[in-house]
Amino acid sequence: MRLSDIENNLASRFSNGFSKLSDLPNPNLLKDSSKASKRIVQAIQNREKITIIGDYDVDGVTSSAIAYLFFQEIGVDVEIIIPNRFSDGYGITPKLLNRVNADLVITVDNGIHSFQSAEILKKRETDFIITDHHQPSDKLPDAFAIVNPKRLDCKYPYKDICGAQVIWFLLAEVKKELKVNVDMGQFLDLLAVAIIADVMPITGFNHSLVKVGLKQFFSSNRISNKVLINQLFSQKNYITSEDVAFQISPRLNSSGRMQDAILSFQFLVSNNYLEASQLFDEIDELNQSRKLIERDLSKQVIDEVDSSQPIILYYNENLHSGVIGIVASRIVEKFKKPTFIFSLENGILKGSGRSLGNINIFEVLSNSQKLFLKWGGHKMAGGLSLNLSNFETFKNEAIQFMQKYTAIDFQEINNNLGHLDMRDLNFDLFDMLNKFEPFGNKNEKPVFYISDALVVSSYRIGKEKQFQKLMVEKNSVKLEVLIFADIEDINIEEKISFSYRPAISTFRNKTTIQAHFISIM
């Protein structure tokens, strides 16, 4: 495959060229953004108490951090509450409202299904502003303002933005109303992390935001960035979207999964290096614990789950509710079917769903919403809780709903561009690929394949020897191959054909070209 063919293929993803930040749609196109910003300004001028309620995933934590830092810069005290997964549940629940006493409540990255909480706040005569990006139901909560690009009556032209972007846009309107001098660009590094972690499409202006945000990561004075660079990227002078997805995001997520997401929030907003370093160590330790629990539970579920139906639903009271979403992702990878995994406590099932291909998890949930205590999500992921007595009904309805899909809907997007001679896996290729960075959802890093390469060395690597490293050779050209998938050992003298993503590794100022293995072909 020629370099020009690869470049033309990637360029087709950006038919109108790369977007510029100056081309960002006006935030006031977001329905209710003007109404919400004016109410926030009123609260500031009247010295009302403002409470901001976030979420315990990366998007929710970074959304909360952006809001907190913005208000801090303009000298306004706000209360930040991030629900605890174990004691509060998801979002702004009636239980959570027991510890909220405010004149104005603003959600970030949640709230679009908070019907009961909206009613409670209305009775309290507390104004309620929802900022969210998850798919709404046909009916909306009775809130003062709802800023969500997925509202049917919202004219904002780009729907696939994350919660951090929604609050960032709204605060830009607040800045405009207040006529204060705040550089909204200072938050682009946090936006980039949120966009990548929440698997938003890295196309259009999302691509531009992430590109600038990743560049800003190293130049920013943010203390949390300095700690992350020192702890994870000391051998590099830049970070990629893959670094965020595989190094930063799991750590920021781990506190919410294992203990309390407020730890990750405090880490992001800390202005003290020692404090931030201690918080990082705590978060990193939680991430290590998360990986061990996830590995063991994934093995258990794979052994026990019924994979005969077009959708997998499984519950067990011994499952850790903080990792069920990751376990669901592992089951999807293993069986190539949409999956819901539930933990059970006191007769209540808490579940996380993950999807693949063209199968819409939100529609699966919406079809059975009458059975749920709480629910929400989008096409590829969702969450819910329901009484154990309703599980079999939901399972049967989900299986029945899946009859609308055909085999092609289960197929994941194939980004394999074709065969690439090992001699063409060189720095010229990477110079060209860099034009299209950052890669991510809808702008996936290209996949190639190699056929009949001879394995000349093979050994296990990693703390627990869970990965493989090969050296393969073809036509007198050698290539290092890293295998992070859980597959049987590939032995010396075997000839293998495999798909891979090209990668560059820099260690101790030495740069090498590698292939990151995807699958045997």
C-alpha positions as CSV (number, residue, x, y, z in Angstrom):
1,M,0.0,0.0,0.0
2,R,1.4,3.4,-1.0
3,L,1.9,6.3,1.4
4,S,-0.3,8.5,-0.8
5,D,-3.1,6.0,-0.7
6,I,-3.0,5.9,3.1
7,E,-3.0,9.7,3.2
8,N,-6.0,10.0,0.8
9,N,-7.9,7.5,2.9
10,L,-7.4,9.4,6.1
11,A,-8.1,12.8,4.5
12,S,-11.5,11.5,3.4
13,R,-12.5,11.6,7.1
14,F,-12.1,15.4,6.9
15,S,-13.9,16.2,3.7
16,N,-14.1,19.9,4.6
17,G,-10.5,20.0,5.9
18,F,-9.6,20.5,9.5
19,S,-11.8,22.7,11.6
20,K,-10.3,25.8,13.3
21,L,-11.2,26.8,16.9
22,S,-12.3,30.2,15.5
23,D,-15.0,28.2,13.6
24,L,-16.6,26.9,16.9
25,P,-20.4,27.4,16.7
26,N,-21.7,30.1,19.0
27,P,-22.5,28.8,22.5
28,N,-25.8,30.7,22.5
29,L,-27.1,28.2,19.9
30,L,-27.4,25.8,22.7
31,K,-31.0,25.8,23.8
32,D,-31.5,27.5,27.2
33,S,-27.8,28.6,27.4
34,S,-28.8,32.3,27.5
35,K,-31.5,31.7,30.1
36,A,-29.1,29.6,32.2
37,S,-26.2,32.1,32.0
38,K,-28.4,35.0,33.0
39,R,-29.7,33.1,36.0
40,I,-26.1,32.2,37.1
41,V,-25.1,35.9,36.8
42,Q,-28.1,36.8,38.9
43,A,-27.0,34.3,41.5
44,I,-23.5,35.7,41.6
45,Q,-24.7,39.3,41.9
46,N,-27.2,38.4,44.7
47,R,-24.6,36.3,46.5
48,E,-26.8,33.3,46.3
49,K,-25.4,29.9,47.2
50,I,-24.5,27.9,44.1
51,T,-24.1,24.1,44.3
52,I,-22.7,22.2,41.3
53,I,-23.3,18.5,41.1
54,G,-21.0,16.4,38.9
55,D,-20.5,12.7,38.1
56,Y,-18.0,10.2,39.1
57,D,-16.5,9.4,35.7
58,V,-13.7,11.3,33.9
59,D,-16.1,13.6,32.0
60,G,-18.0,14.4,35.2
61,V,-14.9,15.1,37.3
62,T,-13.3,17.3,34.6
63,S,-16.6,19.1,34.1
64,S,-16.7,19.8,37.9
65,A,-13.0,20.9,37.8
66,I,-13.6,23.4,34.9
67,A,-16.7,24.9,36.7
68,Y,-14.8,25.2,40.0
69,L,-11.7,26.8,38.5
70,F,-13.8,29.2,36.5
71,F,-15.8,30.4,39.5
72,Q,-12.6,30.5,41.6
73,E,-11.0,32.8,39.1
74,I,-13.8,35.3,39.2
75,G,-13.9,35.2,43.0
76,V,-17.1,33.3,43.5
77,D,-17.4,30.4,46.0
78,V,-19.3,27.4,44.8
79,E,-20.0,24.1,46.4
80,I,-18.9,21.1,44.4
81,I,-20.7,17.7,45.1
82,I,-19.7,14.6,43.2
83,P,-22.0,11.7,44.0
84,N,-20.4,8.6,45.5
85,R,-21.2,5.6,43.4
86,F,-21.8,3.4,46.4
87,S,-23.7,5.6,48.8
88,D,-25.4,8.1,46.4
89,G,-25.9,6.3,43.1
90,Y,-25.7,8.0,39.8
91,G,-26.5,11.7,39.3
92,I,-28.7,14.0,41.3
93,T,-30.8,11.6,43.3
94,P,-33.5,12.4,45.9
95,K,-31.1,10.8,48.5
96,L,-28.3,13.2,47.4
97,L,-30.6,16.2,47.8
98,N,-30.7,15.5,51.5
99,R,-27.3,17.2,51.8
100,V,-28.0,20.0,49.3
101,N,-29.0,23.4,50.6
102,A,-28.6,25.9,47.9
103,D,-30.4,28.7,46.0
104,L,-29.2,27.5,42.6
105,V,-28.3,23.9,41.7
106,I,-26.4,23.2,38.5
107,T,-25.6,19.7,37.2
108,V,-22.6,18.9,35.0
109,D,-22.6,15.7,32.8
110,N,-25.8,14.4,34.4
111,G,-29.4,15.3,35.2
112,I,-31.3,14.7,32.0
113,H,-33.3,12.0,33.6
114,S,-33.6,13.6,37.1
115,F,-37.4,14.0,37.0
116,Q,-38.0,13.3,40.7
117,S,-35.2,15.5,41.9
118,A,-36.5,18.3,39.6
119,E,-39.8,18.1,41.4
120,I,-38.2,18.2,44.8
121,L,-36.2,21.3,44.0
122,K,-39.2,23.0,42.5
123,K,-41.1,22.4,45.8
124,R,-38.1,23.9,47.6
125,E,-38.3,26.9,45.2
126,T,-34.7,26.2,44.3
127,D,-33.8,26.9,40.7
128,F,-32.4,23.9,38.8
129,I,-30.1,24.1,35.8
130,I,-29.2,20.9,34.0
131,T,-26.2,20.7,31.8
132,D,-25.8,17.3,30.2
133,H,-25.0,15.6,26.9
134,H,-26.7,12.2,27.4
135,Q,-29.7,11.2,25.3
136,P,-33.0,12.7,26.7
137,S,-36.3,10.8,27.0
138,D,-39.3,12.1,25.1
139,K,-40.1,14.1,28.2
140,L,-37.7,16.5,30.0
141,P,-37.4,17.2,33.7
142,D,-39.2,20.3,35.0
143,A,-36.1,22.4,35.5
144,F,-35.4,26.1,35.2
145,A,-33.1,25.5,32.2
146,I,-31.8,22.4,30.4
147,V,-28.7,22.8,28.3
148,N,-28.2,19.7,26.3
149,P,-27.3,19.6,22.5
150,K,-29.3,16.4,22.1
151,R,-32.6,18.1,23.0
152,L,-34.8,17.8,19.9
153,D,-35.4,21.6,20.0
154,C,-31.7,22.5,20.3
155,K,-30.3,24.1,17.2
156,Y,-26.6,23.5,18.1
157,P,-25.2,22.0,15.0
158,Y,-22.8,19.5,16.6
159,K,-24.5,17.0,18.9
160,D,-21.6,14.8,19.8
161,I,-20.0,16.8,22.6
162,C,-19.3,15.7,26.1
163,G,-20.4,17.1,29.4
164,A,-17.2,19.1,29.9
165,Q,-17.8,20.9,26.6
166,V,-21.4,21.8,27.5
167,I,-20.4,23.5,30.8
168,W,-17.4,25.1,29.1
169,F,-19.7,26.7,26.5
170,L,-22.2,27.8,29.2
171,L,-19.5,29.4,31.3
172,A,-18.3,31.2,28.2
173,E,-21.8,32.8,28.1
174,V,-21.5,33.6,31.8
175,K,-18.2,35.3,31.1
176,K,-19.8,37.3,28.3
177,E,-22.7,38.3,30.6
178,L,-20.4,39.4,33.4
179,K,-17.9,41.1,31.1
180,V,-15.0,39.5,33.0
181,N,-11.6,38.7,31.6
182,V,-11.2,34.9,31.8
183,D,-9.2,32.9,29.3
184,M,-11.5,30.0,28.5
185,G,-8.6,28.5,26.5
186,Q,-6.8,27.6,29.7
187,F,-9.3,24.7,30.1
188,L,-8.5,23.0,26.8
189,D,-6.2,20.5,28.3
190,L,-9.1,19.3,30.6
191,L,-11.5,19.4,27.7
192,A,-9.2,17.1,25.7
193,V,-9.0,14.6,28.5
194,A,-12.8,14.6,28.8
195,I,-13.5,14.3,25.1
196,I,-11.1,11.3,24.8
197,A,-12.2,9.6,28.0
198,D,-15.9,9.9,27.1
199,V,-15.2,8.5,23.6
200,M,-16.6,11.4,21.7
201,P,-15.9,11.5,17.9
202,I,-12.5,13.0,17.2
203,T,-13.8,14.7,14.1
204,G,-14.9,18.2,13.3
205,F,-14.1,20.8,15.9
206,N,-13.6,18.0,18.5
207,H,-10.5,17.1,16.6
208,S,-9.2,20.7,16.8
209,L,-10.1,21.0,20.5
210,V,-8.3,17.8,21.4
211,K,-5.3,18.7,19.2
212,V,-4.8,22.0,20.9
213,G,-5.6,20.6,24.3
214,L,-3.0,17.9,24.1
215,K,-0.4,20.4,23.0
216,Q,-1.3,22.6,25.9
217,F,-0.9,19.8,28.4
218,F,2.9,20.2,28.6
219,S,2.9,24.0,28.5
220,S,0.1,24.5,31.1
221,N,0.9,25.5,34.6
222,R,-1.7,23.2,36.0
223,I,-0.1,21.3,38.9
224,S,-2.0,18.0,38.1
225,N,-0.4,18.1,34.6
226,K,3.1,18.5,36.1
227,V,2.5,15.5,38.4
228,L,1.2,13.4,35.5
229,I,4.1,14.3,33.3
230,N,6.6,13.5,36.1
231,Q,4.9,10.2,37.0
232,L,3.9,8.9,33.6
233,F,5.5,10.8,30.8
234,S,9.0,11.8,32.0
235,Q,10.5,10.3,28.9
236,K,8.3,12.2,26.5
237,N,7.8,15.9,25.5
238,Y,4.2,15.4,24.3
239,I,1.2,13.2,25.0
240,T,-1.2,11.5,22.6
241,S,-4.8,10.6,22.7
242,E,-3.7,7.0,23.5
243,D,-1.8,8.3,26.5
244,V,-5.0,9.8,27.8
245,A,-7.1,6.8,27.0
246,F,-4.7,4.2,28.5
247,Q,-2.8,6.1,31.2
248,I,-4.7,9.1,32.4
249,S,-8.3,8.2,32.0
250,P,-8.2,4.8,33.9
251,R,-6.5,6.5,36.9
252,L,-9.0,9.4,37.1
253,N,-11.8,6.9,36.8
254,S,-10.5,4.6,39.5
255,S,-11.3,6.8,42.4
256,G,-15.0,6.9,41.5
257,R,-15.0,3.2,40.8
258,M,-13.2,2.1,44.0
259,Q,-13.7,4.8,46.6
260,D,-14.8,8.4,45.9
261,A,-14.4,10.5,42.8
262,I,-13.8,13.6,44.9
263,L,-10.1,12.4,45.0
264,S,-9.7,12.9,41.3
265,F,-11.5,16.2,41.4
266,Q,-9.2,17.4,44.2
267,F,-6.2,16.2,42.2
268,L,-7.2,18.2,39.1
269,V,-7.8,21.4,41.0
270,S,-4.9,21.2,43.4
271,N,-2.5,24.2,43.4
272,N,0.1,22.4,45.6
273,Y,2.5,20.0,44.1
274,L,3.0,17.9,47.2
275,E,-0.7,17.5,47.8
276,A,-1.3,16.7,44.1
277,S,1.5,14.1,44.2
278,Q,0.0,12.4,47.3
279,L,-3.4,12.4,45.6
280,F,-1.9,10.8,42.5
281,D,-0.3,8.1,44.6
282,E,-3.7,7.3,46.2
283,I,-5.5,7.3,42.9
284,D,-2.8,5.2,41.3
285,E,-3.0,2.6,44.1
286,L,-6.8,2.5,43.6
287,N,-6.2,1.9,39.9
288,Q,-4.0,-1.0,40.7
289,S,-6.6,-2.5,42.9
290,R,-9.2,-1.9,40.2
291,K,-7.2,-3.8,37.7
292,L,-6.8,-6.9,39.9
293,I,-10.6,-7.0,40.8
294,E,-11.6,-6.4,37.2
295,R,-9.3,-9.2,35.9
296,D,-10.7,-11.7,38.4
297,L,-14.3,-10.8,37.9
298,S,-13.9,-10.8,34.1
299,K,-12.6,-14.4,34.2
300,Q,-15.5,-15.4,36.5
301,V,-18.2,-13.8,34.3
302,I,-16.7,-15.2,31.1
303,D,-16.9,-18.7,32.7
304,E,-20.5,-18.3,33.9
305,V,-22.3,-16.1,31.4
306,D,-24.9,-17.4,29.0
307,S,-23.7,-16.2,25.6
308,S,-26.3,-18.0,23.5
309,Q,-28.6,-15.1,23.1
310,P,-28.0,-11.9,20.9
311,I,-27.6,-9.8,24.1
312,I,-25.9,-10.9,27.3
313,L,-27.4,-10.0,30.7
314,Y,-25.7,-11.3,33.9
315,Y,-25.9,-10.5,37.6
316,N,-24.2,-11.7,40.7
317,E,-24.3,-10.3,44.3
318,N,-20.5,-10.8,44.5
319,L,-19.7,-8.4,41.8
320,H,-18.0,-5.1,42.7
321,S,-20.3,-2.3,41.4
322,G,-17.4,-0.1,40.6
323,V,-16.0,-2.3,37.9
324,I,-19.1,-3.8,36.3
325,G,-18.9,-1.3,33.4
326,I,-15.3,-2.4,32.6
327,V,-16.3,-6.1,32.9
328,A,-19.2,-5.5,30.5
329,S,-16.6,-4.1,28.0
330,R,-14.5,-7.2,28.4
331,I,-17.5,-9.4,27.8
332,V,-18.3,-7.4,24.6
333,E,-14.7,-7.9,23.4
334,K,-14.9,-11.7,24.1
335,F,-18.3,-12.6,22.7
336,K,-19.0,-9.6,20.3
337,K,-22.4,-9.1,21.7
338,P,-23.9,-6.1,23.7
339,T,-23.8,-6.8,27.4
340,F,-25.3,-5.7,30.7
341,I,-23.5,-6.7,33.9
342,F,-25.3,-6.1,37.2
343,S,-24.3,-6.1,40.9
344,L,-26.9,-7.1,43.4
345,E,-27.4,-5.5,46.8
346,N,-30.5,-5.6,49.0
347,G,-32.7,-6.8,46.2
348,I,-31.7,-3.9,43.8
349,L,-29.7,-4.6,40.7
350,K,-27.3,-1.9,39.5
351,G,-26.2,-2.4,35.9
352,S,-23.8,-1.1,33.3
353,G,-24.3,-1.8,29.6
354,R,-21.8,-1.7,26.7
355,S,-22.5,-2.1,23.0
356,L,-20.7,-2.6,19.7
357,G,-21.3,-2.0,16.0
358,N,-24.6,-0.4,15.2
359,I,-26.5,-1.7,18.3
360,N,-28.0,1.1,20.3
361,I,-27.9,0.5,24.1
362,F,-30.0,3.6,24.8
363,E,-32.9,2.2,22.6
364,V,-32.6,-1.1,24.5
365,L,-33.1,0.7,27.8
366,S,-35.7,3.1,26.5
367,N,-37.8,0.1,25.3
368,S,-38.0,-1.2,28.9
369,Q,-37.8,2.0,30.9
370,K,-41.0,1.3,32.8
371,L,-39.2,-1.5,34.7
372,F,-36.3,0.7,36.0
373,L,-35.8,2.8,39.1
374,K,-33.2,4.9,37.2
375,W,-31.6,4.8,33.8
376,G,-29.7,6.7,31.2
377,G,-27.0,6.6,28.6
378,H,-26.3,6.9,24.9
379,K,-25.8,4.6,21.9
380,M,-22.7,2.7,23.1
381,A,-23.1,2.7,26.9
382,G,-25.8,3.0,29.6
383,G,-26.6,2.5,33.2
384,L,-29.7,1.5,35.1
385,S,-31.0,0.1,38.4
386,L,-34.1,-2.1,38.9
387,N,-35.6,-4.4,41.3
388,L,-34.4,-8.0,41.1
389,S,-38.0,-9.1,40.5
390,N,-38.0,-7.3,37.2
391,F,-34.7,-8.8,35.9
392,E,-36.2,-11.7,33.9
393,T,-38.8,-9.4,32.3
394,F,-36.1,-6.9,31.2
395,K,-34.0,-9.8,30.0
396,N,-36.8,-11.2,27.9
397,E,-37.7,-7.8,26.5
398,A,-34.1,-7.0,25.6
399,I,-33.7,-10.3,23.8
400,Q,-36.9,-9.7,21.9
401,F,-35.9,-6.1,21.1
402,M,-32.6,-7.4,19.6
403,Q,-34.6,-9.2,16.8
404,K,-34.6,-5.9,14.9
405,Y,-30.9,-6.2,14.3
406,T,-29.1,-8.3,11.7
407,A,-25.6,-9.9,11.7
408,I,-24.1,-6.8,10.1
409,D,-25.2,-4.6,13.0
410,F,-22.9,-6.6,15.3
411,Q,-19.8,-6.0,13.2
412,E,-17.3,-3.4,14.5
413,I,-16.0,-0.8,12.1
414,N,-13.1,-2.2,10.1
415,N,-10.3,0.3,9.9
416,N,-7.9,-2.1,8.2
417,L,-6.4,-0.2,5.3
418,G,-4.7,-3.2,3.8
419,H,-1.2,-4.8,3.5
420,L,1.8,-2.6,4.4
421,D,5.2,-3.9,3.5
422,M,7.4,-3.9,6.6
423,R,10.0,-1.8,4.7
424,D,7.3,0.9,4.5
425,L,6.8,1.0,8.2
426,N,9.2,3.9,8.6
427,F,9.4,7.5,10.0
428,D,8.0,8.9,6.7
429,L,4.8,7.0,7.5
430,F,4.6,8.5,11.0
431,D,5.3,12.0,9.7
432,M,2.2,11.6,7.5
433,L,0.1,10.0,10.2
434,N,0.9,12.9,12.5
435,K,-1.1,15.2,10.3
436,F,-4.2,13.4,11.3
437,E,-3.5,13.1,15.0
438,P,-5.1,13.0,17.5
439,F,-6.7,9.7,16.6
440,G,-9.8,8.4,18.4
441,N,-13.4,7.5,17.9
442,K,-14.5,8.1,14.2
443,N,-10.9,9.0,13.4
444,E,-9.3,5.7,14.4
445,K,-5.6,5.1,14.1
446,P,-5.2,3.1,10.8
447,V,-4.8,-0.7,10.9
448,F,-2.6,-2.7,8.6
449,Y,-1.7,-6.3,8.2
450,I,1.4,-8.4,7.6
451,S,1.3,-11.9,6.2
452,D,3.6,-14.8,6.7
453,A,6.1,-13.1,9.0
454,L,8.6,-15.4,10.7
455,V,8.8,-15.2,14.5
456,V,12.5,-15.0,15.5
457,S,12.0,-14.3,19.2
458,S,9.1,-14.5,21.6
459,Y,8.9,-13.9,25.4
460,R,6.5,-12.6,28.1
461,I,6.7,-9.1,29.5
462,G,4.9,-7.1,32.2
463,K,4.9,-7.3,36.0
464,E,2.8,-10.5,35.8
465,K,4.1,-11.6,32.4
466,Q,0.6,-10.9,31.0
467,F,1.9,-9.5,27.7
468,Q,4.0,-10.8,24.8
469,K,6.8,-9.3,22.8
470,L,7.8,-10.8,19.5
471,M,10.4,-10.0,16.9
472,V,9.2,-11.0,13.4
473,E,11.1,-11.0,10.2
474,K,10.2,-10.9,6.5
475,N,12.4,-10.1,3.5
476,S,15.3,-9.4,5.8
477,V,13.4,-6.7,7.6
478,K,12.7,-7.1,11.4
479,L,9.9,-5.6,13.4
480,E,9.1,-5.6,17.1
481,V,5.5,-6.6,17.9
482,L,3.8,-6.0,21.2
483,I,0.8,-8.1,22.1
484,F,-1.5,-6.8,24.9
485,A,-4.4,-9.2,24.1
486,D,-5.0,-12.3,26.2
487,I,-3.9,-15.0,23.6
488,E,-1.9,-18.1,23.7
489,D,1.9,-17.9,23.4
490,I,3.2,-17.5,19.9
491,N,6.3,-19.5,19.4
492,I,9.6,-19.0,17.7
493,E,9.8,-20.3,14.1
494,E,6.1,-19.9,13.6
495,K,4.9,-17.9,10.6
496,I,2.1,-15.6,11.4
497,S,-0.3,-13.2,9.6
498,F,-1.7,-10.5,11.8
499,S,-3.3,-7.1,11.9
500,Y,-1.7,-4.3,13.9
501,R,-1.5,-0.5,14.5
502,P,1.9,1.1,13.9
503,A,3.4,2.8,17.0
504,I,6.5,4.6,18.1
505,S,8.2,3.9,21.4
506,T,10.7,6.3,23.0
507,F,12.7,5.1,25.9
508,R,15.9,6.7,27.3
509,N,16.0,9.0,24.3
510,K,16.0,6.0,21.9
511,T,13.0,5.9,19.4
512,T,11.9,2.6,17.9
513,I,9.1,1.6,15.5
514,Q,6.7,-1.1,16.8
515,A,3.6,-2.9,15.7
516,H,0.8,-3.1,18.3
517,F,-0.8,-6.5,17.6
518,I,-4.6,-6.6,17.1
519,S,-5.5,-10.1,15.9
520,I,-4.3,-13.2,14.0
521,M,-5.6,-13.2,10.4
